Amino acid sequence: MTRSRDIRLVPRIGTFALAVWCAVGSRVAAAQEPTYPLHGRVVDARSNEPLAGATVYIPAQRVGAVSDSVGAYRLDLEAGIHLINVSYLGFQPREIEVELRGPRRLDVALQPGAIPLGEVAVEAKRYDERDPEPTMQAVSIPVAELATLPAILGEVDALKALQLLPGVQSGTEGTTGLYVRGGGPDQNLILLDGTPLYNPSHLFGFLSVFNTDALGEVRLVKGGFPARYGGRLSSVVEIGMKEGNRDRFEADGTVGLVFSSLTVQGPLVREKASFIVSARRTYIDVLARPFLDRRLPAGQRLTSYFYDLNTRWTYVPSRKDRLSLSGYYGHDVYGSTYEQRSEHAGVGYLDRNSGGAGWGNRALSFRWHRQFSDRAWGEMAVSGAGYRFRIDSRLTQIVEDDPPVETFERVSYASGIGDVIASADAGVAISPVLSLRSGATFVRHVFDPGVSEVRLRLADAGLTDTVVTTGDFSFRGNEGLVYAESLWDFEDRFRFNLGWHASAFRVQGRTYVSLQPRAAFQFAPRADWSLDGSFGTMRQYLHLLTHSGINLPADLWLAATDRIAPQSAWQAALGIEKRLAFDGMTVGLEAYYKRMDGLIEYKPGATFVAPDQDWQDKVVVGRGWASGIEFLIRKRRGRTTGWLGYTLAWSGRRFPELNGGRRFPYRYDRRHDVALVLQHALHDALELGLVWVYGTGQAITLAEARFAGLPGSIGGSLSPVAPSELQWFGPRGGYRMAPYHRLDVAFNRHFDAAPFSKTGRSTLSFGAYNLYNRHNPFYLFVARGPNGERRYRQASLFPVLPHVAFRFHY
Amino acid sequence: VVDVQAPAHEPRLVPQGFFSTDSLWSVWVSQSVAYTSAETPGFVEDAEVTLWKDGAFIARFLPADSGRYDASGPLPDRGVAYAIRVEAPDRMAVEGIDSLPPFPHLAGIETRFSDPGNAAPADRKRLEATIVLDDPPGPNRYGVLVLQARLREDRRTGTYTLFPPALFPFESDDVALSPNEWAFLSLGPTSYLEAFFTDEAFQGGRHPLSLSILYDAPPAQAEVVVHRAFAVVVLSVSEAFYSYWTTSRKQALANDNPFAEPLRVGSNMSGGMGVFAGFQFNLFPIAVDTLGHHDVCGPATPYRTLCESLLRTPAVDITRGLF
């Protein structure tokens, strides 16, 4: 009896809460002066492409808004005449006078122009140019700004730019992995047009998979997650592709030493439909082949390249509807082939060996965005994404007899993950004070944790294509989530976002359920001060099993199972920001604490190259935590702009089976992390960019001593594995690699012309990565000295690395 | 590529000793060297090793062989904590303490022949053995399962030859054998030379543990009958023994594998290196011959001599197959 009464109460409480929620919002609204919505879209005047992150600001009232991913903005203003500033980095700002007597739509087209030096370098939240979220933990980097940053291998990389922000750390030298506030690289939800990508790196992580020419927006949320985000613990990186020019055809390209890229965009149906296609390919293997052939043994050849393709097709059938199809395909291939011919007893033998590794992402999404009215919108999407990693070794011997006899052996190891995703979102502005947003997503995961295959064709034995497959075979998991958000805005003095994110994951007959509250607030007692805070819990049903020593992309994407629970975390953050009067300078300070459970690590001694073991038997489960203080000072106006970011951080782990159950530092526990970014306009057509970074060395585990093995090994044990000598490892993470620091410099010389065109533009970019040739640690290895003694040696990756690239635009 | 400074290391004493109910007290004492040193870790000849029982001194070890120290103290009792203390000039003294684990209780054994498979040669035999292990209440127990084999050739002339024991591989898909974690010790995913287990998987009851022995039985000859004797040896080991044994084996196998995670060898010595640990063992002999007979060395066995010789196997012979 009691139970059924409780059950009946639940919907009543929910209905009551919803009624109070809406009523309070409406009542607060009713207490204001009559206001009307001013809404519309900010677009690129040349291409009619939406500008996400554009600022719409009314200086007299100190209120403003930032356009969303489709360029839409909305302000609720009192009736009257308003002077509105609309600006976007890389475009000429506009000042528009608007008379408001009722709801009004105002679309604003901005003309591209030289990057105004007074604009921001990093578009973090500002009180008067607000991010849609009431938190300064959301950071956007306009893609136009990336071009002024120093490049690596001639390419400015979006993910590398994010690594320059406080609270965001890089992995080892050159890698694009993000380690946000003590979390791992798997804990970042990286979305390309809303579709997750699992391994966003090329060239062993030196470059990300994102082709800057095709990007329209890069946004990082490192805390205070709105309820719409789920499935990861540490951050969300939203990468939006350009929609393509709906008015005329354009082409952008880059010719560099290592790779080239070409981006083409244009209208399919004028004003209605557009496309953009962008492709990259490295050719270092082709260019270096003549040099390598002289150094490699005869018959050996190395292969090393990647390629990727981005595309987006957009159709705008009406002012209310927008349909888009986005796709990505990329692949890395690294390998070696060796061929040798010999002769025995008058018979010729041809031995051909090859081996290598390859990995790649693919993603495809279809999205329909509809603006129901000036207050309500909805969006539906269907997408698919996948990642696959493979190591392969082939041995072939051909006996050139009559007839020829061929023996073939192939050993391969593959791992991967694939998703099919369907989602629906909707939002409505109930009043100037209250906006609601809600949605649901379903994800069908297919996991291939790791399968090893041996294929034999032994002519002598009469066997044909014998295949032996071992390992963890694929399994499926279903993930579903729903969320509800309420964004409250009290005269821009006090804003907060409250929401709930609920998710469920069913795998191998077991269901995990999670209810995650999210809250973030922003309080601005004065125009030049703001205080931000947030709290949220997160749940992640995916695991990434990463080897602690090597840096190959041998990471295994795995799922929570009936034996291995999901990861979970909670994070609290509090920050303060002050605007200074000088040249638009701001100073921000933010502290955070994060607690993580359900983390996995390899067991001591375990290796991923043992596919006959279930991966669940190779891992241990533990917890972690991270805390830190982030400091950011930036200058947004004048000939010199830039920022200085500093993070003081701690990140630890505790696993019962590791380090004797004692706490140990996370590999990327970086006590000090500094990034100095400066951009200076030498004159109108020449820019100088400088980046200096410093980070505490990685915490790694080294063998400190050796001692004699088991006594019987001296007397001749019967066991084949009785060791004669053993190593004694120091505490886990007890050794620090050398600190990481380097200085990059880049010059960009702009020309109002391009080859074979009078109307094009071009840029010659040149500079150097690691200008003072710092030998930064990439990894440590053991080598033997002349007397047989062991030595720890540090391999560095990049010396000073000059680069030159030519970018053109038609 | 540049050299980096290795972590500093002061040489430490590394005792390694195992004791059982019927063995002498023996401890090997060596000394660690820095990982990057060109030296080979050597034995210590000038150590002073003492044995303590429940905190009271009971014996002093004497140098017996290169790095080995023996003591003729009383044989160890169950439930008593024994400690060794090792001292040497200019080196920090180290201590370790342990006690004997309970005697492994084997409730029974059954054997039968089964089909060795179509692809097997004609003289290949597959013998299935099921031993029943008990999981008494109390804390977790640790064990090691090995199969020792002896070969005896009986000639019609009345003479015979007994070959020394050797470890013999066996197969088992029993999940209690430390899942597949120890597959690397084996010749295949379910083939073992040494199988480690805890009784956690027994869930407090009796656990029938099946293993399969594949061997070749040459055709019987007029003059010679070949007896092959197997001994299923179950060691009950202390936690310190188990930790040291498994981690050292694992580290040895992972040596030079760049994909292997760092692994610290388990130790119950105060210096962090070495072990002083107790164990006990029990064994089941199984005898087969070329005539196709198999038996479990019961009272009516025709292989009494062979079986009795197996049952009398001293601990040193059993452990010699392992150490």
Chai-1 contact restraints between the chains, C-beta under 6 A:
chainA,res_idxA,chainB,res_idxB,connection_type,confidence,min_distance_angstrom,max_distance_angstrom,comment,restraint_id
A,S548,B,E261,contact,1.0,0.0,6.0,A-B,restraint_1
A,Y602,B,E261,contact,1.0,0.0,6.0,A-B,restraint_2
A,P604,B,E261,contact,1.0,0.0,6.0,A-B,restraint_3
A,P604,B,L263,contact,1.0,0.0,6.0,A-B,restraint_4
A,G605,B,K250,contact,1.0,0.0,6.0,A-B,restraint_5
A,G605,B,A254,contact,1.0,0.0,6.0,A-B,restraint_6
A,G605,B,A260,contact,1.0,0.0,6.0,A-B,restraint_7
A,G605,B,E261,contact,1.0,0.0,6.0,A-B,restraint_8
A,G605,B,L263,contact,1.0,0.0,6.0,A-B,restraint_9
A,A606,B,E261,contact,1.0,0.0,6.0,A-B,restraint_10
A,T607,B,N257,contact,1.0,0.0,6.0,A-B,restraint_11
A,T607,B,F259,contact,1.0,0.0,6.0,A-B,restraint_12
A,T607,B,A260,contact,1.0,0.0,6.0,A-B,restraint_13
A,V609,B,F259,contact,1.0,0.0,6.0,A-B,restraint_14
A,D612,B,A183,contact,1.0,0.0,6.0,A-B,restraint_15
A,D612,B,P189,contact,1.0,0.0,6.0,A-B,restraint_16
A,Q613,B,N180,contact,1.0,0.0,6.0,A-B,restraint_17
A,D617,B,P179,contact,1.0,0.0,6.0,A-B,restraint_18
A,D617,B,N180,contact,1.0,0.0,6.0,A-B,restraint_19
A,D617,B,E181,contact,1.0,0.0,6.0,A-B,restraint_20
A,T701,B,P262,contact,1.0,0.0,6.0,A-B,restraint_21
A,L702,B,P7,contact,1.0,0.0,6.0,A-B,restraint_22
A,A703,B,Y35,contact,1.0,0.0,6.0,A-B,restraint_23
A,E704,B,P7,contact,1.0,0.0,6.0,A-B,restraint_24
A,E704,B,H9,contact,1.0,0.0,6.0,A-B,restraint_25
A,E704,B,Y35,contact,1.0,0.0,6.0,A-B,restraint_26
A,A705,B,H9,contact,1.0,0.0,6.0,A-B,restraint_27
A,A705,B,S32,contact,1.0,0.0,6.0,A-B,restraint_28
A,A705,B,Y35,contact,1.0,0.0,6.0,A-B,restraint_29
A,R706,B,V33,contact,1.0,0.0,6.0,A-B,restraint_30
A,R706,B,Y35,contact,1.0,0.0,6.0,A-B,restraint_31
A,R706,B,P41,contact,1.0,0.0,6.0,A-B,restraint_32
A,F707,B,V14,contact,1.0,0.0,6.0,A-B,restraint_33
A,F707,B,S30,contact,1.0,0.0,6.0,A-B,restraint_34
A,F707,B,S32,contact,1.0,0.0,6.0,A-B,restraint_35
A,F707,B,P41,contact,1.0,0.0,6.0,A-B,restraint_36
A,F707,B,M273,contact,1.0,0.0,6.0,A-B,restraint_37
A,A708,B,S30,contact,1.0,0.0,6.0,A-B,restraint_38
A,A708,B,P41,contact,1.0,0.0,6.0,A-B,restraint_39
A,L710,B,F323,contact,1.0,0.0,6.0,A-B,restraint_40
A,P711,B,Q16,contact,1.0,0.0,6.0,A-B,restraint_41
A,P711,B,W28,contact,1.0,0.0,6.0,A-B,restraint_42
A,P711,B,F323,contact,1.0,0.0,6.0,A-B,restraint_43
A,G712,B,F323,contact,1.0,0.0,6.0,A-B,restraint_44
A,S717,B,F323,contact,1.0,0.0,6.0,A-B,restraint_45
A,L718,B,A166,contact,1.0,0.0,6.0,A-B,restraint_46
A,L718,B,L167,contact,1.0,0.0,6.0,A-B,restraint_47
A,L718,B,G321,contact,1.0,0.0,6.0,A-B,restraint_48
A,S719,B,L322,contact,1.0,0.0,6.0,A-B,restraint_49
A,V721,B,R249,contact,1.0,0.0,6.0,A-B,restraint_50
A,V721,B,A252,contact,1.0,0.0,6.0,A-B,restraint_51
A,V721,B,L253,contact,1.0,0.0,6.0,A-B,restraint_52
A,P723,B,S248,contact,1.0,0.0,6.0,A-B,restraint_53
A,P723,B,A252,contact,1.0,0.0,6.0,A-B,restraint_54
A,L726,B,S248,contact,1.0,0.0,6.0,A-B,restraint_55
A,L726,B,V265,contact,1.0,0.0,6.0,A-B,restraint_56
A,W728,B,M273,contact,1.0,0.0,6.0,A-B,restraint_57
A,F729,B,P262,contact,1.0,0.0,6.0,A-B,restraint_58
A,F729,B,R264,contact,1.0,0.0,6.0,A-B,restraint_59
A,G730,B,P7,contact,1.0,0.0,6.0,A-B,restraint_60
A,Y735,B,P7,contact,1.0,0.0,6.0,A-B,restraint_61
A,H775,B,V2,contact,1.0,0.0,6.0,A-B,restraint_62
A,N787,B,A38,contact,1.0,0.0,6.0,A-B,restraint_63
A,G788,B,A38,contact,1.0,0.0,6.0,A-B,restraint_64
A,E789,B,T36,contact,1.0,0.0,6.0,A-B,restraint_65
A,E789,B,A38,contact,1.0,0.0,6.0,A-B,restraint_66
A,R790,B,T36,contact,1.0,0.0,6.0,A-B,restraint_67
A,R791,B,D3,contact,1.0,0.0,6.0,A-B,restraint_68
A,R791,B,T36,contact,1.0,0.0,6.0,A-B,restraint_69
A,Y792,B,V4,contact,1.0,0.0,6.0,A-B,restraint_70
A,Y792,B,A6,contact,1.0,0.0,6.0,A-B,restraint_71
A,R793,B,V1,contact,1.0,0.0,6.0,A-B,restraint_72
A,R793,B,D3,contact,1.0,0.0,6.0,A-B,restraint_73
A,Q794,B,V2,contact,1.0,0.0,6.0,A-B,restraint_74
A,Q794,B,V4,contact,1.0,0.0,6.0,A-B,restraint_75
A,A795,B,V1,contact,1.0,0.0,6.0,A-B,restraint_76
